[in-house]
């Protein structure tokens, strides 16, 4: 007699990707519904108006409101792209969870969404925001810890997703 698990590993992987997709959807939705809330964050980070007063890299500041809004628009669009890739990718994973080859073929879209989190939060917030715009110097507008947390969670899910499944699928 063989033991059959109540839930299989491919399903668990799809659930993890779904959770990231729902989170990204909520982030993107909140940035539209409460546009002003995070708009201030983006505006102050780009303007570098709360960094150390003697910061020699303040020439990097972007103070043009149109350029700031464009940057915020790119962030919001990227959040929606992450949500779509993760949610559609998770749906494909769930549909193909009983067929090993199909499940493997469904992984890239979900992985793209998870890498999208890495690009936005590590490259966008930690690298560009944190280092280029010196966000780390701001006691008010420093989002590096949250960005690192988001990135870390998404990378953990990516690692789990990309681990090979058992041959019994």
N, C-alpha and C positions, 0 to 999 in steps of 0.2 A: 504494500500500500504506500503510495507516495503522498507526501504532505504538500498541500496546495496553499500558498500564502493568500491571505485575505486581499492583499493589494500587491501588485508587482512593482519592481524597480523602475521600469519605463514610465509607469503611471506616476510614481513619486517624483521622477524627474520633470515630467510635464506639469505637475502641480507646482513645483518650485518655480519653474519658468512662468507659469500663470500668475503666481504671486508677484513676481517682479513686474510683469506686464500690467497688472491691476494697479500696483504702486505708481508706475510711470504714467498710466492713464490719469490717475488722481492728481499727480504733480502737474501734468500738462493742463488738465481741466482747472485746477486751482489757479494756475497762472493766467488763465483766461477769465475766470469768474472773479478773481481778486487780483486783477492786473496790477493795481497800484501797490499791493503788498510787497511783491518781489521786485517790482520796477524800481523802488527806492534802493534796494540792495544793489541791483545791477548798475544803476546810475552812480551811486557813491563809489563802488569798486572801480568802475571805469574812470571816474573823475579823479580818483586818488585824493579826495579831499579830507580823508581822515587818517592818512598815513603820517609817519613821523615828519615834523615840519622841515627837518634838514635833509630829507630824502633826496638824493641826487638823481633819482630816476623819474622824478615827477614830470619830466618832458614826455613820458609815455602816456600821460593821461589823455583820455578821450572825453571832451566836455561838450561836443556837439550833440544836441538832443536827438537829431535824426540818426546819427551813427549809433548812439546809445540804444535807441528804439530798435534799430536794425539788429544789433547784437542780441537784445532781449527777444526779438522775434525769432532769430536763429535758435536760441536756447529753447524756446517753447516748441518750435517745429521739431527740433531734435528729440525733445521729450515725447512728442506724439509719435515720432518715427520709432523710438524705442518701444513704446506701448504696442504699436501695430506689429512690429517684428516679434516681440515676445508673445503677444496674445495669439497671433496667427500661427506662429511657430509652435506654441504649446498645443493649439488645436490640431495641427498636423502631427505632432508627437502622440497625442491621445488617440487620434484616428489610426495610427500605424503601430501602436504599441505591441500588437500580437505578431507582427512580422518584422523580424530582425533587420532585414535589408531595407525595408521601407522606413523603419524607425531611424536607422543610421542616415538615410537620405533626408529625413525630416529635420535633423539636428542643425544644419547650417543656418536656417532662418532664425531659430531661437538663439543660437550662438551669436548671430549678428546683432540681435537686440541686446544681449548681455554685453557684448563688446561696445555697443553704443553707449551703455552706462559708463563703461571705463573711459571712453573717449570724452564724454561730456564732463564727468566728475573728476577724473584724474587729469586729463589733458586740459579741459576747459577751466575747471575751478581750481585745482591744485597748482597746475603748471602756469596757465595763463593768468588766472585771477590771483593766485597766491604769490607767484614769483614775478611775473611781468608787471602786474599792477600792484604789487606789494600788499595784497589783501591781508597777509599775516600781520602787518603792522597796525591794522585797525582793530580797536577794541570793540567797535560797534558792528562793523560790516565784515566780519571774518567768518566765512562759511567753510573753511578747510576741514574742520573736524567732521562735519556732517557729510561733506563731499567724500572724504576718505572712508567713512562708514558705509555710504551708499555703494561706493566702488568696491569695497571689501566684500560686502554681501553679494553683489552681482558676480564678482570673480569666484567666490566660493560656489555659487550656483553653476557658473560656467565650468568649473573643474568637475563638479559632480555630473553635469550633463555630458561632458566629453569622455568621461570614464567609460570603458567598454562594458557592454551588457554581457550577462552570462550567455553561454551558447544554447541554453535551454529555451530561449525565446522562440 
